[in-house]
Amino acid sequence: MNPLFSIWTQPSTTIRYIVEHKSMVYPFMLISISALANSLMAFADLGFFKNLPLSTTIVLVLFFGLLSGLVGWGITIVAYTWIGKLLGGTGTMQKMGLATGASTIPIIWTAPLGIIAVYLYGKQLFDTPSGPFGTNMSVGFFFLQTWI
């Protein structure tokens, strides 16, 4: 079973497969890749890095995206396990880490959108919004990346 493809047609079976057959390295890699993929669009239009060159901006965006993704994953594992225990669940933090890591696979597939956006908009992507819709991206691309 290839989880990168089977998650779309058999999500429950895929997550069960990951929980039963993979080590914690696998969801760590999934979370890292999805955080990096998502960080380009997550920091778009914020204006945090407007006075920095594009290369420095991309490095900082990827670093902070990875850091926040991994910290968020840790918080998610603890919160879901704790709530599950309150509701009578029997799962462990390791199993929760494996399951929540698997849930990020669809985000990995959106990575090309961030790369295309950086290619199309360059430094402007990370500037403070100046467009009429509160974004520096074209309206069509903004809606494409929002709803995919």
N, C-alpha and C positions, 0 to 999 in steps of 0.2 A: 504494500500500500504506500502510495506517495501522498503524504498529507497536504502538500502544496496544491494538488489537484483534487483529491478526494474530499476536501473540506467543503467544496461547492455542491457536491451531489450526495454525500453521506456524512454530514457534520457530526452526528452523535457517534457513529462508528469510528470516525477519524479521531475524535477526542479520546474515546475509549482506547483506541490503538496507541495513541501517544502516551496516555497515562500508564498503560500496561507494559509498553515496550521501549520507551525512551528514558534517557537520564535527564537530569536537570540542565545539562549543557544545551540540550536541544531547545527548550523554551527560552533559555538565556539568549541563544543566537536569534531565535525568532523575534523576541522583544527588541533586541539590539537592532536588527535589520528594519523592523517596522518603525522603531523610533527614529532611525535615520531617514527612512523613506518619508515619514510624516512630518519631520522637522522643517523641511524646506517650505511646505505650505502652511505649517503652523505659525511660523515667524513672518510670513508674508504680510505686508501692509502694516506692520507694527511700528516701524520707524525707530526701533531700538539701535540700529547699526547704521544710521544714515550718514555719518561722517567717516565711515571706514571703507577701505577698498573692498571690492566684491570678493576677492579671494579670502581676506580676513573675515568678512561677514559670513561666508559659507562655512569656514572652519569653526567659528563661534556658534553658528546655528546648529551645525552637526553635533558639536560637543554638548551644548545645552540640551539639545533634543535627546541625545543618548542618555545623558544624566537624568533628565526628567522622566524619560521612559522607564529606566531601570528603577528609579525611586518609586514611581507610580505603580510599577508592577509589584514591588515589595509591599507597599501599602495595600494594594488590592488583595494580595495573598493573605495578609494578616486579617484584613476586614472580612473577606469572604469566609475564611476559616472560622473566625470568631462568631460571625452571624450564623453560620451553619451549625456550629456547636450549640448555640443558644436555641436553635430550632430542632435539636436532636440529631444532627448529622454526625456521621462517623468518619468523614474525610480527614486527611492530614494536610499539613502545609505543603508537603512535597507534591501530593496529588493535585492540590489546588494550583500550585505553581505550574505544573504540567498542563492542566486544563486551561488556565487563563493565558498561558503562553500560546497555546494552539489557537485561541480566539483572535490572535493578531495576524494570522495568515492572510486574510483578505486585504489588510492594510498594506502588506508587502506588494501586492499587485498594483497599488496606486503610485508606486515610486516613479514610474515614467512621467506622470503628470508633473511632479515637482521638478524633475530634470528638464522637461519641456518648458516649464514656466521660467526657470532660471535662464535657459537658452533664449527664450523670447523676450523677456523683460530685463534681464541682467540686474544691475544694481537697483533699478527702479522698483523691483519686486519687494525689496526690503525697506523702502522709504515710507514715510508717513503718507497715507492716502491723500491723493489730490483729485481723484476722479469724482464724477457726480454721484456715483453709487457707493462711495466710501471704500474704494479699492483702486489700486493702480493697474489691475488687470482689465482686459476687455470684459465686457459683460458676459459674452458667450463663454469665454474661458473660465471666468469666475463661477458661473453656474455649472459648467462641466466638472470642475474640480470639487465643487461643493456637493454635488449629488451622485458622484461615482463612488 
